[in-house]
Amino acid sequence: MKRYWKYIKPYWGSFLLAPLLMLTEVFGEIMLPKLMSLIINNGVANRDTSYIIAVGGVMVVTAFVMAAGGIGAAYFSSKASICFSSDLRKDVFDKVQQFSFKNIDDFSSGSLVTRLTNDVQQIQNVLMMSLRMMFRAPGMLIGGLIMAYLMNPRLVTILLVVIPLLLIAIAIILKTAFPRFEVMQKKIDRLNSGVQEALTNVRVIKSFVREDYEEVKFRRTNEDLKEGSLRAMKIVIATMPVMMLAMNVTTLAVVWYGGNLIIGGSMPVGDLTAFTTYIVQILMSLMMVSMVFLQASRAMASLKRVREVLDTEIDLTDEHAARKDAVVTEGRIEFRDVCFQYAKDTDEMVLDHINFTANPGETIGIIGSTGSGKTSLVQLIPRLYDADRGQVLVDGIDVRDYSIRNLREGVGMVLQKNVLFSGTIAENLQWGSDDATMEEIRAVAESAQADGFVTSFKDGYEMDLGQGGVNVSGGQKQRLCIARALLKKPKILILDDSTSAVDTATEAKIRECFQTTLKDTTKFIIAQRIGSVESADKIIVLDDGKIVGMGTHEELIKSCEAYQEIYYSQRDREKEASA
């Protein structure tokens, strides 16, 4: 609870008032049956109208006070639970934003969405219910037992038999419920992941005419969730009939036994009426407690999943950075005997003893076959991952000694997968610089060869891109992502196969811009086409995580067999295409 006090403290007034106001309603619930018994025993039996009106008036006032207390309790319990869950959701989201790529790999995106939405909602629901029932259920149970005992101690013995049996039944139900709810939440994860994947890649699905396959896949996941939900809900379904059976059997026993007492003259009729009401209240309070505990078992499964996110150890931090105030000023990069692997429990290296230096302003081309480690290499520069051995230096400082923010502020990156966000084109480009003027935005768009097609749109830079930039082509999306990186004015620019959807003429213009407007920026260009890196100051050839060649295009054509193979195979394909 100590961890969650921070979410309670700002709203402690609501957390306190909700159960206290509910006590008002509980007090009324306990008093009304007693007042009714007085009317029956004294007013009706003696035909005393004034007594009936007087006690009836007290009952009306009590009912109004109960209503006010109930409304207040409902309001403050809603406020407390909603504010609690809102702050908790914010902290979970903030924690996810701190995740490294490795941390993100440990959770599916669908799972994180479920934890931020469904799981937090379950916690909110049970918190709201608990605040309303915290004093109501125990108050009704204790108050009902006391009043019933004061009326007739002998009838209370019936409850002493029923209540322990109900408590045992509730304990068995709760023990069965928790693991089933945990399984159900995991199945919601899988469904959300599948839906997200299908909706994100809907164009690929349609182009390959795979709608039928996706429908079958979704149906299978949906059916699996349905079965898991039904299995969990069977516990909820079973609770109500068990409680109602106990309530009805107990009521019948009380009426039968109490009726005999009335016939024998040892119990007034009004007391039996009140006693029956107290029996219902006592058993209803037990039912409330059982429902709270049942919902709590589901919320505990959700809380455990939320806690997994909050407790995740961020593997990339600048906690031990020796130069937190350092910023990237030149853009000099040096790899010293760097080794890296994704799976730490194997000997397979993604990058194996990498050594090279990139001087400020140089253009470094990186080329190699698929899976050779090109993307992994450049991801070590802004510390998206950390090297397992060796050092990556930026301006002579180990990247682990920078604050992550300062390091990444100095690096502009255009990833393999071009991502745009919902909003206007201008808003997307301003990710590079929040306070950029329209003149600066247009300047970088011109450099990235994007201004021409943007101004052809009806709304120009104010055109809404929609989620993921659905209304622009792949090549246009790449150019907008390049413009966004340029607006950052980085000392190091990394282009990860970011011109693959652009025609060669446009690509040449972009490269020409790099040589003029970015002459002081160190540029890394990962490409599949040798033509994209041919003019680079230095080309690194990777194969199976190792550097097998490094130099200019002319040097590699003479000395590097892997480079020669790529060059001649591409040249032959171009000749065949032109023929």
N, C-alpha and C positions, 0 to 999 in steps of 0.2 A: 504493500500500500504506500510505502514511502515514496516510491517512484511516481505514483499517480497523484500524490498530494499537490503537485504543481498544477494539475488540471482542475483540482477542487478549490484550491486557495482563492483564486480570483472571484469565485462564485459561491463562497462559503455561505453567504446569506440565503441563497436559494436552496442550497443543500440542507440548511438547517430548518428553514421555514416550511419546506414541503412536508416532511414527516410530522412537524409540530402541528401544522394546520390539519393534517389528516387525523390527529388525535381528537380534534373537535368533532369530526364525523364519527369516530369510534365511540366517543362518549355518548353521542346521540343514539347510535345503534344499540348501545347497552341499555340506555335509559328507556327507550320507547316501549319495549315489551313489558317492562315493570309498570310503566304508566298505564299501558293498556290493561294489565291485570288488575290495577287499582280501579279502573273504570268498571270492569266486569264484576269484580268482587264487591265493590262498595256502591258505585253509582247505579249500575244496572240492577244488581240484586236488591238494592233498597229503593230503586226508582227515584233516585235523587238527581234531578235534572241539573241543578246548579253545580253539583259536584262533577258531573260529566262535562259540563261546559268549562269549568275551571281547569280540570286536568287536561281536557282536550285543548284548551288554549295553551297550556304549557307544552303539549305535544307539537302544536303548530309552530311555536317559537323555536322549540328544539329543532324541528325540521328545517326552518330557515337558517338557523346557525349552522346546522350540518351542511346545508347546500353551499353556504359561503365558505366554510372550511374546505369542502370538497373541491370547489372551483379554484380556490387559492392554492391548494395542494397540487392540483392538476397543472396549474400555470407554472408554479415554481419548480416542480419536478421536470416539466418539459424544458424550461429554460436551463436548468442545471445540466440535464443530460445532453441537450443539443450543444451547449457551449463546451462541455467536457469533450464530446466526440469531435467537435470542430477543431479544438486545439490539439487533440490527439492525432487527428488526420493530418493537420498541418505539420506536426513533428515527424510523422511517418514519411510524408512527402519530402520534407527537408532532408531527412536521412537518406532517402533514395537519391536525391540530387547529389549527395556526397559520395555515392557509390563509385567505385572504380569499375572499369570494364569487367574485371574478374568478379567483383561482387554482383554485378548485373547478370553475369553468366550463371551465377548460382541460383537465380530466381528467374522464372519465365515472366515475360511481360504481363501475360494473363493473370498469373498468380499475384503480381504486385497490384494490378488493377482491382482484383477481388479483395485483397487485404485493405486497400485504401477505401473501398466502397462498402461491399457487403459485410465484411468482418467488422469494420468500425460501426456500421449500422446495427449489427447484432448487439454490440456492446452498448450502444446508445439505448436500444429498446429495453434491454434488461436493467439498465441503470434507471431508466424512467419508471419501469415497473417496480423496481426495488424501493425507490424513494416513496412511492405511493403505498407500497405494502409493508414497508419497514416496521411501522408501528401499527398499521391497520390490522394485519393478520395476527400478530402476537397479542395486540390489545383486545381484539374480539375474542381470541381464544382464552386469554386469562380472565378478561372481564365476564365472558359468558360462563366460564366454569365457576367463578365466584358467585355470580348471581344465581346460577342453577343450584349450587350447593346451599346457598342461603334459603332458597325456596323449598328444596327437598333433597336432603343428603342421600336418601336411599336410591332415588332415580339416577343420581350421578354415577352410581356403580356400573350402570350400563356403559357409560362413556369410558370407564377405566378398562373395560374389555375391548371396546372398539378402537380407541385411539392407538394403543400399542400395535395392533394388527395393521392399521393404516400406515403407521410410521415405518414398519417393516416393508410393506408394499412399496411405499415411496422410495425407500433406500434401494430396493432392488431395481426399480424403474430408472433411478438416476445413474446407478452403476452401469446399466445397459446403455443408457442414452449417450453418455459422453463420447465413447469411441465411435459411435455411429454418426454423430454430428461432425466429428473431426474428419471422417471419411467423406461425408457429404460436401464439406467445404473444399476438400481437395478435388472432388469431381466438378465443383463449380469452377475451380481454377482451370481445369482441362477444357471445359466448355468455353470459357472466356478466351483462352489462348486460341482455340480453334476458330471462334467467331472473328477475333481480331485479325488472325492470319488470312482468313477467307475474304474479309472486307478490304483489307489492305491490298491484297493481290487479286482483286476481282477482275482486273483487266487481263492478267495472265490466265486466270481460270477460263475466261470467255474466249480468249484467243486460241487456247488449246482444247476448247469444247469439253471442259472437264466439270461442267455443272453437275452432271449426274453423280460423278465420283464424290464431289464435295457434299452433295446432298446426302449420299449414303454415309459418308464420314461423319457429318453433323448429326444425322439420325442416330448413329451408333453412340456417339458421345452424349447426345441428349437423352437417349434411352437409359444409358448408364447412370446419368444424373437422376433421372426419374426413379429408377430402381433404388438408388442410394437414398433419395429423399423419402420415398415411401417407407423404406426400411427404418429410417430415423423417425419418421412421423408416426409410425405404428406405436411408438412409445407414448407420444402425445395423445394419440387416439385412445390408447388403452387407459390412460390416466383418468379421464372424465367418467367413463362407465364404472370403474372401480370405486371412485369417490361417490358417485351418485347411488350406487348399490349400497355402500356403507351408510350413506345418509338416510336412504329410504328404510333400510332394515332397522336402523337405530330409532328413527321416528316411529315406526310401527311398534317397536318394543316399548318405547316411552308411552305411546298412546294406550297400548294394551295394559301396561302395568299401572300407568297413571289413572286410567279409567277405573280400574279396580279400587284404587285409593279414593277416588271421588265417590264411587258407590259406597265404599266403607265409611265415608264422611271424614276422612283424615286429610283431604286436600281440596281446596276450592277450585272451581272450574277455571277461573281467571289465571290461577297459578299454573295449571296444566297448559293453557294456551301460551303463556309466557315461556314456560319451560320448553315447550316444543320449538318456539322461535329461537331460544338460546341454543338448543341442540343443533338447529340448522346453522346458526351463526358459527358455532364451534367447528362444525364439520366443514362449513364453507371457508373458514379461516385456514383449516388444514389444507383444503383444496387450493387456496391462494398460495400458501407456502409451497405446496408441491409444484404448482405451475411456475412460481418464481425460480425454484431450484432447477426445474426442467429447462426453462429458458436460460438459466445461468450456466447450465452444463454446455449448452450450445455457445453461449457467450464466452465461456472459458476456453473452448476450442478456438474461437475467433481471437480471443485475447492472446493465446499462446502463439498464434500465427502472426499477430501484430508485433508481439514481443520479439519474435525471431528477426523481424526487420530492424527494430530498434536496437537489438543486441548484436546485430551483425558488426563484426570488427572490420573497419575500413582498412584495407591493406595498403592503400596509398594515402599517406598523410604527410604534412610538413611539420609534424610535432617535433621531430629531432633535426629539423633543417638548421644548418649552421649559418646560412646567409639569407635569412627571411626578407631582409630589406633590399637584396640584390634584384636588379631588373636586367632584362636582355637589352644590351645597347649596341652590339656589333653583329651578332648572328654567326659567330664562329662555332662550328660543330666538330667534335672529335669523339670517335668511338675507339675505346681502348680495350681490346680483347673481350668484346661483349658476347655473352652467351645468354640465350633465353629459351624457355620452354613453357607451354601452356599447362601441360599436365606435369605437376611437380613430382609425381610418384613414378615417373618413367625416366629412362636415359635418353629418350629421343629429343634432340635439340631442334628448335625451329630456326634459331640463329646460332651459328657455331664459330666462335673466335673471330668476330668482326672487328676489323681495324681500318679506319680511314679518317681523313680530315677534310672538312669543307670550310674554305675561307670565306670571310664576309663578301657578299655580292656575287659569289660563284653560283652557277647553275649546275646542279648535280642530277644527272639522269640515272634512274634505277630501272633495270630491265632483267627479265628472267622468266622462266616458265611458271605456270600456275602452281601455287603452293611452294614457291622457292623462298618465301619469307620477306617479300618486298614490303607489304603493308605492315607486317610486324616490326620491321626495322624502323620505319618512320614513326610508328606509334610510341617508340621508346623516347623520342625527342621531347614531346610535351608531357611525358609521364602518364600516358594512358595505361601503360604497363611499366613495371620496373624490370631492369635487367637482373638475371639471376647471378651472373658473374661479370666482372669487368666494370667499366665506367662509361657513361655517356656524359660528355662535358659540353656545356654551352657557355661561350665566352670564358673558358678556362675553369668554370665552376661545375661541379657535379650536379646534375639536374635534381638529385635528392636533397641538395642543400638550398635550393630555391624554395620560396613559398609557391605552392601549386598555382595560385592566382597570378603571381608575377611572372612565372615561367610561361603559363599559357596565354597571358596577355601579349607576350612577345612572339607568339607563334600563330600564324594563320593556317587553317587546314581545310582543304576541300576533300571530303571523304569519298570512298568508292561509291557509296550509296548517297545520292544527292537528296537531301531532306530540306523541304520548305514547310513553312507552318501556315496555318490559317491566318488570314490577314491580308493587307495590301502588299504590293511589290515593294513599296517604299519601306513599310514596316519590317519586312523580311530583310531588306538590305541593311537596315539600321541595327540589326544584330551585330554588325561589324563595329558600329559606333552609334551610341544612343543619341548623341547631340549633333550628328552629321547634318549639314544643310542640304537642300535639294541640289545645289550646284555640285557639292562633293559626291552626292549619290549619282548624279548623271555622269560625272567625270569617270568614276570607277566602272559604271555600266558601259560607257564608251570603250574603256580599256578592255573590258571583258567581252566586247562585241555584242552587248545586250541592249544598248540604248535604241538601236534601230527597230527591233521587234517590239520593245516595250512601248515606244511612242506610237506604234501602229495600232495599239489597242485603243479602244474608245476612251477608257478612263486613264490610260497611260500608267504612271507609277501609282495611281490610286486604285488600280484594278484589284479586286479581291481574288486571291489565288485559290481559296478553298483549302480544305484539309489536304496537306501533302503536295500542294501545287498541282492539282488534278487537271487544271485547264491550260497548262503549258506543256510543250513537247519535252522529250528527254534532253535534247540538245539545248533548248532554251533554259531548262532547269539547271543544267550544268553551268551555263554562262552566268546565270543569276547567283549561283553558289560561289563562283569564282569572284564575281563583283562583291559579294558580301565579305569574302575573305580579304579582298584588296582594300575595302573601306576600313578595315582594322589597322591598316598601315603597319603590318608586322615586320619584324627584323628577319624572321624566318617564315617562308611560305612553303607549304607542303601540298602538292597536287597529286592525289592518289587516283591515277587513271581517270582524271576528271575532264578529259576532252575526247573520250571514246565515242560520244554520240554527236560530235561536232565534225563537220566536213574539213578536209585538209586545208582549204584556203582560209577558213575562219580560224582554224587552229594556228596557222602560220601568223596571222595578224595578232592573235593573243600572245604568241611567243615573242613577236616583235615588240609588243607593248611591255613585256616583262624586261626586255633589255634596256628600255628607256626609262619608264616610270618606276621600275623596281631595280634599278642598277645597283643600289646599296643593300638590297635584300638578298639573303641566301635562299636559293630556290631549290627544292627537291621535286623532281618530276618523275613519278612512276608511270610507265607506259607499256603498252603491248606493242605499239608500232615503233620501230627504230627511228622513223622519220620524226617522231615527237621529241626525241632526245639527241638527235644527230648533232645538233649544234651546241650541246651542253659542254661546259668547261671540263667536266669529268663524268664519265659514265661508269656505273658500278654494275657488274654482271653477277647475278646471284643464281646459284643452282643448289638445291637441297640445303638451303640455309648457310651456304658458304660463298665467300667471294671468289669467283673463278676468273675474274678479269676486271681491270680497272684502268681507265685512261681515256683519251679522246677517241672519237670515232675512228680516225685514221690509225691510231695505235692499236685499237682492238681488232680492226679488220685484218691487221697483219699478225697479231699475236694470240688472239683468244678464239679458240675453236668453237666454244659455245656461242659467242657473239656472231662469228662467221655463219654458223648454222642458222641462227635466227634471221640474220640479214639476207642471206641468199634465198632462204625459203620464202621470205616476204617479198623479195624482188621478183621471184619466179611467179608468185601468185598475182602480183600486180601486172606482170606481162601477160599472163593468161587472161586476166580480167579485161585488159585493154584490147586484147586480140578478139 
